[in-house]
C-alpha cells in the first residue's frame, strides 16, 4: 500500500474514534487506535503509519516510539483534516 493512502485512512480513523480536544483538534489515545478491530484490519503496521504521519506533521504525539500497553494513554492529535 502507498504511504499517502494509509495516512489518509489513518486520518479518517482518528476522526471516527477521537473527540475534539481543548484546542479544537481531534485527539485519540494510542490504545484506542491499537485495540480497534477496524484499525487492526486496515493497518498492517499501525506504528509505521503513525510515524509516517508524524514526520509529515499531520499528527503529533509525545513519545518517540509507541508500544502497545506501555503507551496506551499517549494522545495522538490530528493537526490536518
PyMOL Python script that loads the backbone (N, CA, C, O; Angstrom):
from pymol import cmd

cmd.read_pdbstr("""\
ATOM      1  N   UNK A   1       0.831  -1.198   0.000  1.00  0.00           N
ATOM      2  CA  UNK A   1       0.000   0.000   0.000  1.00  0.00           C
ATOM      3  C   UNK A   1       0.868   1.253   0.000  1.00  0.00           C
ATOM      4  O   UNK A   1       1.987   1.261   0.515  1.00  0.00           O
ATOM      5  N   UNK A   2       0.335   2.279  -0.576  1.00  0.00           N
ATOM      6  CA  UNK A   2       1.049   3.532  -0.661  1.00  0.00           C
ATOM      7  C   UNK A   2       0.882   4.324   0.640  1.00  0.00           C
ATOM      8  O   UNK A   2      -0.200   4.350   1.228  1.00  0.00           O
ATOM      9  N   UNK A   3       1.954   4.960   1.073  1.00  0.00           N
ATOM     10  CA  UNK A   3       2.003   5.647   2.363  1.00  0.00           C
ATOM     11  C   UNK A   3       0.965   6.772   2.444  1.00  0.00           C
ATOM     12  O   UNK A   3       0.297   6.925   3.467  1.00  0.00           O
ATOM     13  N   UNK A   4       0.830   7.547   1.387  1.00  0.00           N
ATOM     14  CA  UNK A   4      -0.139   8.653   1.390  1.00  0.00           C
ATOM     15  C   UNK A   4      -1.557   8.129   1.592  1.00  0.00           C
ATOM     16  O   UNK A   4      -2.351   8.732   2.314  1.00  0.00           O
ATOM     17  N   UNK A   5      -1.868   7.016   0.958  1.00  0.00           N
ATOM     18  CA  UNK A   5      -3.184   6.402   1.106  1.00  0.00           C
ATOM     19  C   UNK A   5      -3.411   5.952   2.548  1.00  0.00           C
ATOM     20  O   UNK A   5      -4.472   6.199   3.122  1.00  0.00           O
ATOM     21  N   UNK A   6      -2.412   5.292   3.126  1.00  0.00           N
ATOM     22  CA  UNK A   6      -2.525   4.814   4.511  1.00  0.00           C
ATOM     23  C   UNK A   6      -2.664   5.975   5.483  1.00  0.00           C
ATOM     24  O   UNK A   6      -3.437   5.888   6.437  1.00  0.00           O
ATOM     25  N   UNK A   7      -1.931   7.057   5.259  1.00  0.00           N
ATOM     26  CA  UNK A   7      -2.033   8.232   6.124  1.00  0.00           C
ATOM     27  C   UNK A   7      -3.447   8.825   6.019  1.00  0.00           C
ATOM     28  O   UNK A   7      -4.004   9.270   7.022  1.00  0.00           O
ATOM     29  N   UNK A   8      -4.019   8.831   4.829  1.00  0.00           N
ATOM     30  CA  UNK A   8      -5.392   9.295   4.643  1.00  0.00           C
ATOM     31  C   UNK A   8      -6.385   8.437   5.415  1.00  0.00           C
ATOM     32  O   UNK A   8      -7.314   8.954   6.035  1.00  0.00           O
ATOM     33  N   UNK A   9      -6.183   7.122   5.373  1.00  0.00           N
ATOM     34  CA  UNK A   9      -7.036   6.204   6.137  1.00  0.00           C
ATOM     35  C   UNK A   9      -6.873   6.443   7.636  1.00  0.00           C
ATOM     36  O   UNK A   9      -7.845   6.390   8.390  1.00  0.00           O
ATOM     37  N   UNK A  10      -5.642   6.704   8.058  1.00  0.00           N
ATOM     38  CA  UNK A  10      -5.374   6.982   9.470  1.00  0.00           C
ATOM     39  C   UNK A  10      -6.125   8.233   9.930  1.00  0.00           C
ATOM     40  O   UNK A  10      -6.706   8.246  11.015  1.00  0.00           O
ATOM     41  N   UNK A  11      -6.111   9.274   9.112  1.00  0.00           N
ATOM     42  CA  UNK A  11      -6.843  10.494   9.449  1.00  0.00           C
ATOM     43  C   UNK A  11      -8.324  10.193   9.641  1.00  0.00           C
ATOM     44  O   UNK A  11      -8.942  10.689  10.583  1.00  0.00           O
ATOM     45  N   UNK A  12      -8.893   9.384   8.758  1.00  0.00           N
ATOM     46  CA  UNK A  12     -10.306   9.011   8.866  1.00  0.00           C
ATOM     47  C   UNK A  12     -10.591   8.243  10.160  1.00  0.00           C
ATOM     48  O   UNK A  12     -11.606   8.475  10.816  1.00  0.00           O
ATOM     49  N   UNK A  13      -9.700   7.342  10.514  1.00  0.00           N
ATOM     50  CA  UNK A  13      -9.896   6.534  11.725  1.00  0.00           C
ATOM     51  C   UNK A  13      -9.745   7.380  12.994  1.00  0.00           C
ATOM     52  O   UNK A  13     -10.461   7.161  13.970  1.00  0.00           O
ATOM     53  N   UNK A  14      -8.829   8.331  12.986  1.00  0.00           N
ATOM     54  CA  UNK A  14      -8.670   9.225  14.143  1.00  0.00           C
ATOM     55  C   UNK A  14      -9.938  10.060  14.312  1.00  0.00           C
ATOM     56  O   UNK A  14     -10.399  10.268  15.434  1.00  0.00           O
ATOM     57  N   UNK A  15     -10.501  10.538  13.203  1.00  0.00           N
ATOM     58  CA  UNK A  15     -11.748  11.311  13.274  1.00  0.00           C
ATOM     59  C   UNK A  15     -12.894  10.439  13.784  1.00  0.00           C
ATOM     60  O   UNK A  15     -13.733  10.904  14.555  1.00  0.00           O
ATOM     61  N   UNK A  16     -12.931   9.172  13.354  1.00  0.00           N
ATOM     62  CA  UNK A  16     -14.007   8.267  13.762  1.00  0.00           C
ATOM     63  C   UNK A  16     -13.933   7.936  15.253  1.00  0.00           C
ATOM     64  O   UNK A  16     -14.953   7.918  15.942  1.00  0.00           O
ATOM     65  N   UNK A  17     -12.724   7.676  15.742  1.00  0.00           N
ATOM     66  CA  UNK A  17     -12.548   7.213  17.120  1.00  0.00           C
ATOM     67  C   UNK A  17     -12.275   8.324  18.128  1.00  0.00           C
ATOM     68  O   UNK A  17     -12.487   8.145  19.328  1.00  0.00           O
ATOM     69  N   UNK A  18     -11.804   9.471  17.643  1.00  0.00           N
ATOM     70  CA  UNK A  18     -11.386  10.539  18.540  1.00  0.00           C
ATOM     71  C   UNK A  18     -12.490  11.504  18.891  1.00  0.00           C
ATOM     72  O   UNK A  18     -13.641  11.354  18.481  1.00  0.00           O
ATOM     73  N   UNK A  19     -12.106  12.496  19.661  1.00  0.00           N
ATOM     74  CA  UNK A  19     -13.025  13.570  20.030  1.00  0.00           C
ATOM     75  C   UNK A  19     -12.227  14.873  20.061  1.00  0.00           C
ATOM     76  O   UNK A  19     -11.009  14.853  20.244  1.00  0.00           O
ATOM     77  N   UNK A  20     -12.907  16.002  19.884  1.00  0.00           N
ATOM     78  CA  UNK A  20     -12.199  17.283  19.876  1.00  0.00           C
ATOM     79  C   UNK A  20     -11.545  17.567  21.227  1.00  0.00           C
ATOM     80  O   UNK A  20     -12.160  17.397  22.279  1.00  0.00           O
ATOM     81  N   UNK A  21     -10.285  18.004  21.175  1.00  0.00           N
ATOM     82  CA  UNK A  21      -9.562  18.371  22.385  1.00  0.00           C
ATOM     83  C   UNK A  21      -9.808  19.831  22.718  1.00  0.00           C
ATOM     84  O   UNK A  21     -10.599  20.496  22.049  1.00  0.00           O
ATOM     85  N   UNK A  22      -9.138  20.336  23.747  1.00  0.00           N
ATOM     86  CA  UNK A  22      -9.335  21.725  24.171  1.00  0.00           C
ATOM     87  C   UNK A  22      -8.973  22.746  23.081  1.00  0.00           C
ATOM     88  O   UNK A  22      -9.530  23.843  23.052  1.00  0.00           O
ATOM     89  N   UNK A  23      -8.062  22.393  22.205  1.00  0.00           N
ATOM     90  CA  UNK A  23      -7.648  23.318  21.138  1.00  0.00           C
ATOM     91  C   UNK A  23      -8.487  23.147  19.861  1.00  0.00           C
ATOM     92  O   UNK A  23      -8.250  23.828  18.863  1.00  0.00           O
ATOM     93  N   UNK A  24      -9.465  22.236  19.901  1.00  0.00           N
ATOM     94  CA  UNK A  24     -10.331  22.020  18.738  1.00  0.00           C
ATOM     95  C   UNK A  24      -9.866  20.906  17.817  1.00  0.00           C
ATOM     96  O   UNK A  24     -10.629  20.446  16.967  1.00  0.00           O
ATOM     97  N   UNK A  25      -8.609  20.463  17.978  1.00  0.00           N
ATOM     98  CA  UNK A  25      -8.095  19.361  17.167  1.00  0.00           C
ATOM     99  C   UNK A  25      -8.611  18.029  17.708  1.00  0.00           C
ATOM    100  O   UNK A  25      -8.780  17.863  18.916  1.00  0.00           O
ATOM    101  N   UNK A  26      -8.856  17.087  16.807  1.00  0.00           N
ATOM    102  CA  UNK A  26      -9.340  15.767  17.211  1.00  0.00           C
ATOM    103  C   UNK A  26      -8.193  14.975  17.836  1.00  0.00           C
ATOM    104  O   UNK A  26      -7.088  14.929  17.296  1.00  0.00           O
ATOM    105  N   UNK A  27      -8.476  14.350  18.992  1.00  0.00           N
ATOM    106  CA  UNK A  27      -7.480  13.563  19.722  1.00  0.00           C
ATOM    107  C   UNK A  27      -8.010  12.155  19.960  1.00  0.00           C
ATOM    108  O   UNK A  27      -9.212  11.948  20.125  1.00  0.00           O
ATOM    109  N   UNK A  28      -7.106  11.205  19.976  1.00  0.00           N
ATOM    110  CA  UNK A  28      -7.437   9.820  20.314  1.00  0.00           C
ATOM    111  C   UNK A  28      -6.202   9.228  20.993  1.00  0.00           C
ATOM    112  O   UNK A  28      -5.078   9.629  20.691  1.00  0.00           O
ATOM    113  N   UNK A  29      -6.402   8.285  21.900  1.00  0.00           N
ATOM    114  CA  UNK A  29      -5.234   7.664  22.530  1.00  0.00           C
ATOM    115  C   UNK A  29      -4.747   6.502  21.666  1.00  0.00           C
ATOM    116  O   UNK A  29      -5.505   5.910  20.897  1.00  0.00           O
ATOM    117  N   UNK A  30      -3.478   6.201  21.814  1.00  0.00           N
ATOM    118  CA  UNK A  30      -2.879   5.107  21.052  1.00  0.00           C
ATOM    119  C   UNK A  30      -3.589   3.790  21.354  1.00  0.00           C
ATOM    120  O   UNK A  30      -3.807   2.983  20.451  1.00  0.00           O
ATOM    121  N   UNK A  31      -3.949   3.568  22.611  1.00  0.00           N
ATOM    122  CA  UNK A  31      -4.619   2.327  22.999  1.00  0.00           C
ATOM    123  C   UNK A  31      -5.937   2.130  22.269  1.00  0.00           C
ATOM    124  O   UNK A  31      -6.256   1.021  21.839  1.00  0.00           O
ATOM    125  N   UNK A  32      -6.706   3.210  22.128  1.00  0.00           N
ATOM    126  CA  UNK A  32      -7.994   3.122  21.423  1.00  0.00           C
ATOM    127  C   UNK A  32      -7.758   2.749  19.963  1.00  0.00           C
ATOM    128  O   UNK A  32      -8.442   1.876  19.428  1.00  0.00           O
ATOM    129  N   UNK A  33      -6.793   3.405  19.314  1.00  0.00           N
ATOM    130  CA  UNK A  33      -6.477   3.084  17.915  1.00  0.00           C
ATOM    131  C   UNK A  33      -5.989   1.651  17.778  1.00  0.00           C
ATOM    132  O   UNK A  33      -6.456   0.899  16.923  1.00  0.00           O
ATOM    133  N   UNK A  34      -5.041   1.284  18.639  1.00  0.00           N
ATOM    134  CA  UNK A  34      -4.401  -0.019  18.535  1.00  0.00           C
ATOM    135  C   UNK A  34      -5.399  -1.159  18.770  1.00  0.00           C
ATOM    136  O   UNK A  34      -5.314  -2.197  18.114  1.00  0.00           O
ATOM    137  N   UNK A  35      -6.338  -0.974  19.693  1.00  0.00           N
ATOM    138  CA  UNK A  35      -7.269  -2.043  20.065  1.00  0.00           C
ATOM    139  C   UNK A  35      -8.552  -2.069  19.243  1.00  0.00           C
ATOM    140  O   UNK A  35      -9.401  -2.935  19.454  1.00  0.00           O
ATOM    141  N   UNK A  36      -8.706  -1.137  18.316  1.00  0.00           N
ATOM    142  CA  UNK A  36      -9.897  -1.104  17.479  1.00  0.00           C
ATOM    143  C   UNK A  36      -9.807  -2.168  16.385  1.00  0.00           C
ATOM    144  O   UNK A  36      -8.806  -2.260  15.674  1.00  0.00           O
ATOM    145  N   UNK A  37     -10.866  -2.967  16.262  1.00  0.00           N
ATOM    146  CA  UNK A  37     -10.872  -4.062  15.279  1.00  0.00           C
ATOM    147  C   UNK A  37     -10.746  -3.557  13.848  1.00  0.00           C
ATOM    148  O   UNK A  37     -10.024  -4.140  13.040  1.00  0.00           O
ATOM    149  N   UNK A  38     -11.445  -2.479  13.538  1.00  0.00           N
ATOM    150  CA  UNK A  38     -11.393  -1.945  12.172  1.00  0.00           C
ATOM    151  C   UNK A  38      -9.974  -1.481  11.819  1.00  0.00           C
ATOM    152  O   UNK A  38      -9.485  -1.734  10.718  1.00  0.00           O
ATOM    153  N   UNK A  39      -9.322  -0.800  12.764  1.00  0.00           N
ATOM    154  CA  UNK A  39      -7.943  -0.357  12.527  1.00  0.00           C
ATOM    155  C   UNK A  39      -7.006  -1.551  12.353  1.00  0.00           C
ATOM    156  O   UNK A  39      -6.101  -1.526  11.519  1.00  0.00           O
ATOM    157  N   UNK A  40      -7.230  -2.582  13.141  1.00  0.00           N
ATOM    158  CA  UNK A  40      -6.397  -3.781  13.040  1.00  0.00           C
ATOM    159  C   UNK A  40      -6.506  -4.408  11.658  1.00  0.00           C
ATOM    160  O   UNK A  40      -5.533  -4.966  11.150  1.00  0.00           O
ATOM    161  N   UNK A  41      -7.683  -4.321  11.047  1.00  0.00           N
ATOM    162  CA  UNK A  41      -7.882  -4.880   9.712  1.00  0.00           C
ATOM    163  C   UNK A  41      -7.340  -3.972   8.610  1.00  0.00           C
ATOM    164  O   UNK A  41      -6.944  -4.453   7.548  1.00  0.00           O
ATOM    165  N   UNK A  42      -7.320  -2.682   8.855  1.00  0.00           N
ATOM    166  CA  UNK A  42      -6.867  -1.729   7.836  1.00  0.00           C
ATOM    167  C   UNK A  42      -5.346  -1.630   7.788  1.00  0.00           C
ATOM    168  O   UNK A  42      -4.743  -1.682   6.716  1.00  0.00           O
ATOM    169  N   UNK A  43      -4.737  -1.485   8.961  1.00  0.00           N
ATOM    170  CA  UNK A  43      -3.300  -1.182   9.026  1.00  0.00           C
ATOM    171  C   UNK A  43      -2.470  -2.411   9.358  1.00  0.00           C
ATOM    172  O   UNK A  43      -2.630  -3.031  10.409  1.00  0.00           O
ATOM    173  N   UNK A  44      -1.572  -2.747   8.427  1.00  0.00           N
ATOM    174  CA  UNK A  44      -0.659  -3.857   8.664  1.00  0.00           C
ATOM    175  C   UNK A  44       0.385  -3.456   9.703  1.00  0.00           C
ATOM    176  O   UNK A  44       0.789  -4.267  10.537  1.00  0.00           O
ATOM    177  N   UNK A  45       0.815  -2.200   9.643  1.00  0.00           N
ATOM    178  CA  UNK A  45       1.817  -1.681  10.579  1.00  0.00           C
ATOM    179  C   UNK A  45       1.358  -0.311  11.072  1.00  0.00           C
ATOM    180  O   UNK A  45       1.791   0.721  10.560  1.00  0.00           O
ATOM    181  N   UNK A  46       0.475  -0.314  12.073  1.00  0.00           N
ATOM    182  CA  UNK A  46      -0.096   0.931  12.591  1.00  0.00           C
ATOM    183  C   UNK A  46       0.986   1.885  13.072  1.00  0.00           C
ATOM    184  O   UNK A  46       0.930   3.079  12.781  1.00  0.00           O
ATOM    185  N   UNK A  47       1.965   1.376  13.801  1.00  0.00           N
ATOM    186  CA  UNK A  47       3.021   2.236  14.347  1.00  0.00           C
ATOM    187  C   UNK A  47       3.817   2.893  13.215  1.00  0.00           C
ATOM    188  O   UNK A  47       4.192   4.060  13.324  1.00  0.00           O
ATOM    189  N   UNK A  48       4.072   2.167  12.151  1.00  0.00           N
ATOM    190  CA  UNK A  48       4.784   2.728  10.997  1.00  0.00           C
ATOM    191  C   UNK A  48       3.978   3.819  10.310  1.00  0.00           C
ATOM    192  O   UNK A  48       4.532   4.832   9.885  1.00  0.00           O
ATOM    193  N   UNK A  49       2.669   3.614  10.202  1.00  0.00           N
ATOM    194  CA  UNK A  49       1.790   4.626   9.605  1.00  0.00           C
ATOM    195  C   UNK A  49       1.735   5.863  10.483  1.00  0.00           C
ATOM    196  O   UNK A  49       1.749   6.984   9.975  1.00  0.00           O
ATOM    197  N   UNK A  50       1.674   5.673  11.800  1.00  0.00           N
ATOM    198  CA  UNK A  50       1.682   6.810  12.730  1.00  0.00           C
ATOM    199  C   UNK A  50       2.986   7.601  12.605  1.00  0.00           C
ATOM    200  O   UNK A  50       2.981   8.832  12.606  1.00  0.00           O
ATOM    201  N   UNK A  51       4.085   6.886  12.499  1.00  0.00           N
ATOM    202  CA  UNK A  51       5.391   7.543  12.358  1.00  0.00           C
ATOM    203  C   UNK A  51       5.464   8.363  11.062  1.00  0.00           C
ATOM    204  O   UNK A  51       5.964   9.487  11.063  1.00  0.00           O
ATOM    205  N   UNK A  52       4.969   7.800   9.974  1.00  0.00           N
ATOM    206  CA  UNK A  52       4.967   8.497   8.684  1.00  0.00           C
ATOM    207  C   UNK A  52       4.102   9.752   8.754  1.00  0.00           C
ATOM    208  O   UNK A  52       4.475  10.793   8.213  1.00  0.00           O
ATOM    209  N   UNK A  53       2.941   9.659   9.421  1.00  0.00           N
ATOM    210  CA  UNK A  53       2.051  10.815   9.561  1.00  0.00           C
ATOM    211  C   UNK A  53       2.676  11.881  10.454  1.00  0.00           C
ATOM    212  O   UNK A  53       2.517  13.075  10.203  1.00  0.00           O
ATOM    213  N   UNK A  54       3.383  11.452  11.493  1.00  0.00           N
ATOM    214  CA  UNK A  54       4.051  12.412  12.392  1.00  0.00           C
ATOM    215  C   UNK A  54       5.160  13.148  11.641  1.00  0.00           C
ATOM    216  O   UNK A  54       5.324  14.358  11.799  1.00  0.00           O
ATOM    217  N   UNK A  55       5.909  12.427  10.837  1.00  0.00           N
ATOM    218  CA  UNK A  55       7.001  13.015  10.058  1.00  0.00           C
ATOM    219  C   UNK A  55       6.463  14.064   9.081  1.00  0.00           C
ATOM    220  O   UNK A  55       7.134  15.056   8.795  1.00  0.00           O
ATOM    221  N   UNK A  56       5.251  13.837   8.572  1.00  0.00           N
ATOM    222  CA  UNK A  56       4.620  14.776   7.630  1.00  0.00           C
ATOM    223  C   UNK A  56       3.842  15.883   8.343  1.00  0.00           C
ATOM    224  O   UNK A  56       3.190  16.709   7.703  1.00  0.00           O
ATOM    225  N   UNK A  57       3.920  15.889   9.695  1.00  0.00           N
ATOM    226  CA  UNK A  57       3.249  16.894  10.534  1.00  0.00           C
ATOM    227  C   UNK A  57       1.724  16.891  10.358  1.00  0.00           C
ATOM    228  O   UNK A  57       1.076  17.937  10.410  1.00  0.00           O
ATOM    229  N   UNK A  58       1.173  15.700  10.151  1.00  0.00           N
ATOM    230  CA  UNK A  58      -0.280  15.524  10.048  1.00  0.00           C
ATOM    231  C   UNK A  58      -0.848  15.219  11.428  1.00  0.00           C
ATOM    232  O   UNK A  58      -1.975  15.597  11.747  1.00  0.00           O
ATOM    233  N   UNK A  59      -0.051  14.530  12.242  1.00  0.00           N
ATOM    234  CA  UNK A  59      -0.422  14.248  13.631  1.00  0.00           C
ATOM    235  C   UNK A  59       0.750  14.616  14.528  1.00  0.00           C
ATOM    236  O   UNK A  59       1.865  14.846  14.061  1.00  0.00           O
ATOM    237  N   UNK A  60       0.469  14.667  15.841  1.00  0.00           N
ATOM    238  CA  UNK A  60       1.575  14.819  16.798  1.00  0.00           C
ATOM    239  C   UNK A  60       1.282  13.956  18.013  1.00  0.00           C
ATOM    240  O   UNK A  60       0.129  13.745  18.391  1.00  0.00           O
ATOM    241  N   UNK A  61       2.350  13.468  18.609  1.00  0.00           N
ATOM    242  CA  UNK A  61       2.291  12.741  19.879  1.00  0.00           C
ATOM    243  C   UNK A  61       3.657  12.858  20.518  1.00  0.00           C
ATOM    244  O   UNK A  61       4.657  13.080  19.835  1.00  0.00           O
ATOM    245  N   UNK A  62       3.697  12.708  21.837  1.00  0.00           N
ATOM    246  CA  UNK A  62       4.916  12.985  22.594  1.00  0.00           C
ATOM    247  C   UNK A  62       5.970  11.881  22.554  1.00  0.00           C
ATOM    248  O   UNK A  62       7.164  12.180  22.560  1.00  0.00           O
ATOM    249  N   UNK A  63       5.564  10.632  22.514  1.00  0.00           N
ATOM    250  CA  UNK A  63       6.516   9.523  22.575  1.00  0.00           C
ATOM    251  C   UNK A  63       7.338   9.412  21.286  1.00  0.00           C
ATOM    252  O   UNK A  63       6.871   9.767  20.203  1.00  0.00           O
ATOM    253  N   UNK A  64       8.550   8.919  21.422  1.00  0.00           N
ATOM    254  CA  UNK A  64       9.406   8.676  20.259  1.00  0.00           C
ATOM    255  C   UNK A  64       8.936   7.422  19.521  1.00  0.00           C
ATOM    256  O   UNK A  64       8.858   7.398  18.293  1.00  0.00           O
ATOM    257  N   UNK A  65       8.628   6.388  20.293  1.00  0.00           N
ATOM    258  CA  UNK A  65       8.188   5.101  19.756  1.00  0.00           C
ATOM    259  C   UNK A  65       6.960   4.672  20.551  1.00  0.00           C
ATOM    260  O   UNK A  65       6.958   4.754  21.780  1.00  0.00           O
ATOM    261  N   UNK A  66       5.926   4.221  19.868  1.00  0.00           N
ATOM    262  CA  UNK A  66       4.705   3.800  20.556  1.00  0.00           C
ATOM    263  C   UNK A  66       4.663   2.287  20.677  1.00  0.00           C
ATOM    264  O   UNK A  66       4.771   1.571  19.681  1.00  0.00           O
ATOM    265  N   UNK A  67       4.503   1.804  21.903  1.00  0.00           N
ATOM    266  CA  UNK A  67       4.423   0.376  22.173  1.00  0.00           C
ATOM    267  C   UNK A  67       3.093   0.064  22.831  1.00  0.00           C
ATOM    268  O   UNK A  67       2.674   0.764  23.752  1.00  0.00           O
ATOM    269  N   UNK A  68       2.428  -0.980  22.366  1.00  0.00           N
ATOM    270  CA  UNK A  68       1.128  -1.367  22.916  1.00  0.00           C
ATOM    271  C   UNK A  68       1.292  -1.712  24.395  1.00  0.00           C
ATOM    272  O   UNK A  68       2.238  -2.396  24.785  1.00  0.00           O
ATOM    273  N   UNK A  69       0.368  -1.233  25.199  1.00  0.00           N
ATOM    274  CA  UNK A  69       0.436  -1.463  26.641  1.00  0.00           C
ATOM    275  C   UNK A  69       1.120  -0.312  27.344  1.00  0.00           C
ATOM    276  O   UNK A  69       0.505   0.376  28.159  1.00  0.00           O
ATOM    277  N   UNK A  70       2.388  -0.097  27.036  1.00  0.00           N
ATOM    278  CA  UNK A  70       3.186   0.955  27.673  1.00  0.00           C
ATOM    279  C   UNK A  70       2.674   2.347  27.315  1.00  0.00           C
ATOM    280  O   UNK A  70       2.627   3.228  28.173  1.00  0.00           O
ATOM    281  N   UNK A  71       2.293   2.549  26.067  1.00  0.00           N
ATOM    282  CA  UNK A  71       1.904   3.875  25.583  1.00  0.00           C
ATOM    283  C   UNK A  71       0.416   3.986  25.239  1.00  0.00           C
ATOM    284  O   UNK A  71       0.031   4.828  24.428  1.00  0.00           O
ATOM    285  N   UNK A  72      -0.418   3.149  25.847  1.00  0.00           N
ATOM    286  CA  UNK A  72      -1.855   3.169  25.541  1.00  0.00           C
ATOM    287  C   UNK A  72      -2.516   4.519  25.824  1.00  0.00           C
ATOM    288  O   UNK A  72      -3.505   4.868  25.179  1.00  0.00           O
ATOM    289  N   UNK A  73      -1.983   5.278  26.778  1.00  0.00           N
ATOM    290  CA  UNK A  73      -2.593   6.557  27.151  1.00  0.00           C
ATOM    291  C   UNK A  73      -1.984   7.762  26.443  1.00  0.00           C
ATOM    292  O   UNK A  73      -2.364   8.897  26.732  1.00  0.00           O
ATOM    293  N   UNK A  74      -1.052   7.542  25.526  1.00  0.00           N
ATOM    294  CA  UNK A  74      -0.446   8.645  24.771  1.00  0.00           C
ATOM    295  C   UNK A  74      -1.484   9.208  23.808  1.00  0.00           C
ATOM    296  O   UNK A  74      -2.088   8.475  23.025  1.00  0.00           O
ATOM    297  N   UNK A  75      -1.680  10.524  23.880  1.00  0.00           N
ATOM    298  CA  UNK A  75      -2.654  11.175  22.999  1.00  0.00           C
ATOM    299  C   UNK A  75      -2.049  11.452  21.634  1.00  0.00           C
ATOM    300  O   UNK A  75      -0.933  11.960  21.523  1.00  0.00           O
ATOM    301  N   UNK A  76      -2.800  11.112  20.602  1.00  0.00           N
ATOM    302  CA  UNK A  76      -2.432  11.390  19.225  1.00  0.00           C
ATOM    303  C   UNK A  76      -3.374  12.495  18.755  1.00  0.00           C
ATOM    304  O   UNK A  76      -4.595  12.341  18.792  1.00  0.00           O
ATOM    305  N   UNK A  77      -2.793  13.612  18.312  1.00  0.00           N
ATOM    306  CA  UNK A  77      -3.566  14.773  17.931  1.00  0.00           C
ATOM    307  C   UNK A  77      -3.506  14.953  16.421  1.00  0.00           C
ATOM    308  O   UNK A  77      -2.423  15.000  15.838  1.00  0.00           O
ATOM    309  N   UNK A  78      -4.665  15.051  15.793  1.00  0.00           N
ATOM    310  CA  UNK A  78      -4.761  15.273  14.350  1.00  0.00           C
ATOM    311  C   UNK A  78      -4.585  16.763  14.076  1.00  0.00           C
ATOM    312  O   UNK A  78      -5.399  17.575  14.516  1.00  0.00           O
ATOM    313  N   UNK A  79      -3.530  17.125  13.356  1.00  0.00           N
ATOM    314  CA  UNK A  79      -3.220  18.525  13.072  1.00  0.00           C
ATOM    315  C   UNK A  79      -3.820  18.983  11.762  1.00  0.00           C
ATOM    316  O   UNK A  79      -4.153  20.159  11.613  1.00  0.00           O
ATOM    317  N   UNK A  80      -3.964  18.072  10.806  1.00  0.00           N
ATOM    318  CA  UNK A  80      -4.516  18.405   9.479  1.00  0.00           C
ATOM    319  C   UNK A  80      -5.720  17.522   9.207  1.00  0.00           C
ATOM    320  O   UNK A  80      -5.660  16.305   9.384  1.00  0.00           O
ATOM    321  N   UNK A  81      -6.801  18.129   8.782  1.00  0.00           N
ATOM    322  CA  UNK A  81      -8.032  17.359   8.496  1.00  0.00           C
ATOM    323  C   UNK A  81      -7.929  16.632   7.191  1.00  0.00           C
ATOM    324  O   UNK A  81      -8.866  15.939   6.795  1.00  0.00           O
TER     325      UNK A  81
END
""", "prot")
cmd.dss("prot")
cmd.show_as("cartoon", "prot")
cmd.util.cbc("prot")
cmd.orient("prot")
